[in-house]
Amino acid sequence: MSRRFTPKIVTANALEEGDVIFLTADDIWSRDHREAELIEDEARARLRLLHALSQPHVVGACLAEARMGENGPEPVRLRDAIRARGPSNYPHGKQEHGLHV
């Protein structure tokens, strides 16, 4: 018996900055998980992941379980929720200097 497919978003890290990024339906990488394309079809999810893996400016592309929230896709797993919120430690680097990409 096969498992039912759960909706996914494509996430990765920006190669140069290391920021967590999310693939939108328009093939744009966003730093806001609410702009991610919520994929509800397993075949499409695999195709979108293959597309993400072919991008030279991203690393670690993967599928993350998500559900539709009030303002867009929301992560299901704790790991992905932490990644979507950004660093959880004290301000450093870009956060300390107020730099946002």
Residue pairs with C-beta under 8 A, 6 or more apart in sequence:
5 40
5 41
5 42
5 45
6 65
6 76
7 38
7 39
7 40
7 65
7 66
7 67
7 68
7 73
8 38
8 39
8 45
8 63
8 64
8 65
8 66
9 22
9 23
9 33
9 36
9 37
9 38
9 39
9 63
9 64
9 66
9 73
9 75
10 22
10 23
10 36
10 37
10 39
10 45
10 48
10 49
10 52
10 61
10 62
10 63
10 64
11 20
11 21
11 22
11 23
11 33
11 36
11 61
11 62
11 63
11 64
11 80
11 83
12 20
12 21
12 23
12 29
12 52
12 55
12 58
12 59
12 60
12 61
12 62
13 19
13 20
13 21
13 58
13 59
13 60
14 21
14 29
14 57
14 58
14 101
15 56
15 57
15 58
15 59
16 57
17 94
17 101
19 31
19 101
20 31
20 83
20 84
20 86
21 29
21 30
21 31
21 58
22 29
22 30
22 31
22 32
22 33
22 35
22 36
22 84
23 29
23 30
23 36
23 37
23 48
23 51
23 52
24 30
24 35
24 36
24 37
25 37
27 51
29 55
29 57
29 58
30 36
31 101
33 66
33 72
33 73
33 74
33 75
33 84
34 69
34 71
34 72
34 73
34 74
35 72
36 66
36 72
36 73
37 48
37 73
38 66
38 67
38 68
38 72
38 73
39 45
39 48
39 63
45 63
49 61
49 62
49 63
52 58
52 61
53 61
55 61
64 75
64 76
64 77
64 80
64 83
65 75
65 76
65 77
65 80
66 73
66 74
66 75
66 76
66 80
67 73
67 74
67 76
68 74
74 81
75 81
75 83
75 84
82 88
86 95
87 95
94 100
94 101
